Amino acid sequence: MSDNVILVISTLAQVVSAGAIVFAARQIKINRNQLYSNTIIRCLDSFQEIDITQETIDEKQIRRYIDLIGEELFYIQKGFIPEEVALEWIDGMIEFIPLTHGNKEILNKNNCIFHLFQNQAKLLQSYPRIKTAFRVTTWYNESVVYGEHGNERGKLRAKITAEIFDNIRHFKF
């Protein structure tokens, strides 16, 4: 073979290889976006099926909610959903899940599922990811986080949400 033919074949092989790499990277991005979408849709559908409020006393509903939270935290930990969505979900979770300061004081006694607060040792016994995630080092004023304190409320909730997110990302069994 002449040098020109070898050069043409080599150049074509490089172009095909580069095209394959671009195609593979594009497919990875598409697949990741599909995973994000499917995970988000499935979790939202599951949440819509659960009848939960802070006054809920039905342990079956509370357990369904706890199972969903455990699953969502797993997805957050493994990066199966975008960080922006994860932070939004966590912000919603702090309306229902008791937040523990260290290992003792519940910081949102008046703003979580009261039955879960009263029975968390039993109901969260099999959920170390949830217990770890919602154990915060920041003490805060409950009335600010759950009240109508505008900018201060938003900043404090963002700080708590970021700490919970960090707890989830570093959780290990």
N, C-alpha and C positions, 0 to 999 in steps of 0.2 A: 504494500500500500504506500501511496505517496504521502509525504508530510502534510499536504493540503487536506487530503481525505481524513487523516488522523486528527488534524486540527478541527475540521468541521464536525466530526463525530464527537470529539471532546467538548467542543462548544455546545453542541446540541444536548449532550448529556448534562452539562452544567445548567443549561436553561431549564431542562426538564426537571432536574433535581431542585432547582430554586422554585419552580412552579409547584412542585409537590410539597415543598416546605410551606409555601404561602397557603396552599390549599389546606394542608393539615392544621396550620395555625388558625385558619378561618373556621374550620370544622370544630376545633376545640372550643373556640369562642361561642359558636352556635350551640354546641352541646352544653356548655356551661350555662348559657342563657336559658336553654330549655330546662335544665335541671333547676335553676333558680325559679323559673316560672312554675314548673310542676310542683315543686316543694311548697312554694308560697300558696298556690291555689289549693293544694291538698290541706294545708294547715288552716287556711281561712275557711274552707268548707267544714272541716272538723270543728272549728271554733263556733261556727254558726249553728251547729247541731247541739251545742252544750248550752243549757239554760243556767247561767251563772251570774250572781250578783254578790255584793258584799254581805248580803243577808242570807244567802243560800245555806240551808242546813242539811239538804239531801246529800248524804255522803257519796252516793253513786255519782251524782253530778260533779261533786267536788273531786272525786277520784278521776273521773273522765278529764276534768280540767287539769289536774296534776299530771296525768299521763301525757296530755297534749303539751304542757309546759316542758316536761322532761324531754319529749321528742323535739320540740322547737329548740331547746337549749343544745341538744345534740347537734342539730343542723347548724346552729350558730357556731358551735365549737369547731365543727369540721369544715366550716366555710362554704356550706351548701346554699347559703343565701347571702345576698349583698349586705355589707356592713350597715348601710343606711336603713335597710329593712329591719335588720337585727336590732338596731337601736330603737326603732319605732316600736317593735314588738316588746322589747324590754320595758320601755316607758309605759306601755299598756299593762304589762304584768305587775308593775309595782302598785297598781290599783287593787290587786287581789291577793298577791303573795306576801306573807309577813316578811318584813326586812329585819334581820337580826344585827344588832351592833355587837361586834365580837361574837361571843357565844351566848350572850345573855339577853340583854334588853331588846324587846320588840319595839321598833321605832315607829311603826304605823298601825298600832293597835286599833285605832278608830277608822282606818282606811285600808282594810284588807278583808278577806273573807273571815268573818268573826269566828265561825265554827272551825275553820282551818287554824286560826290563831290559837283557839282554845285547845285544839287536839293535834297540834302539829307534830308532836313526838310520835304519835301513832300514824297519822296520815302521811308524813314525810319520811318515815323510817326507811323505806326502800328507795329513797331518792337522794343520794348523796350529791348529785350534780346540782339539784335545786337548792339543797341546804347550803352548799358551798357558794353557789352563785349569788344568793340573796343574803349572804353574811357580809356586811359592809364595815369598813373601818371609820367611815365618816359619820359622826353624829350630826343630826340635823333636827330642826324644829319641824315637827309634823304639820303644824298649821301653815307653814310657809310652802312646803312641798305640795300639799293638797288643797291649799287655799287659793285665794284670788290675789296673789301678790305680784302679778305681772312678770316683769323682767327678772326679779329676784327668784321667783318660783321657777321660771324656765331655766335659769342658770344652775340652780341647785338640782333640779331634776336631771339636767344634762350631766352634771357631775356624778350623781348616783348611778344613772344609766351607764355611763362610761366605766365606772368601777365594777358594776355587775358584768358588763361585757368583758372586761379584763379578767374577772374571776372565771367566767365561762371559758375563755380562750386558754387559760392556764390550768383548767381542771384536769386532774388525773385520778383514775380509780385507785 
